[in-house]
Amino acid sequence: MIGALHCECYIYEARSLKEKRAVVKSVTTRVKQKLNAAAAEMDHHDLWQRTALTIVSVNRDRVVVEQELQKAIDMIDARPELERTITEMEWL
């Protein structure tokens, strides 16, 4: 089972693309290190206060994938500099 989590986020404190990229890199690196998942910025590359992240997890058990993606949501929500605005989950 493949689960994909698509999150659009607003980055409050970003005053430049450099600051935005630091936040995005921190989130994606943490997801990759702590979870059985891949993460990348997929949209809004040139906007300094918005990002669209996609996190993907693969496992033969759908419950395990759901748990990993929920942990990713929790990690994003725990970041005070980010606000998750739109979230979609897709099953492949």
Buried (B, 14 or more C-beta within 10 A) or exposed (E): BEBBBBBBBBBEEBEEBEBBBBBBEEBBEBBBEEBBBBBEBEEBEEBBBBBBBBBBBBBEEEEBBBBBBEBBBEBBBEBEBBEBEEBEBEEE
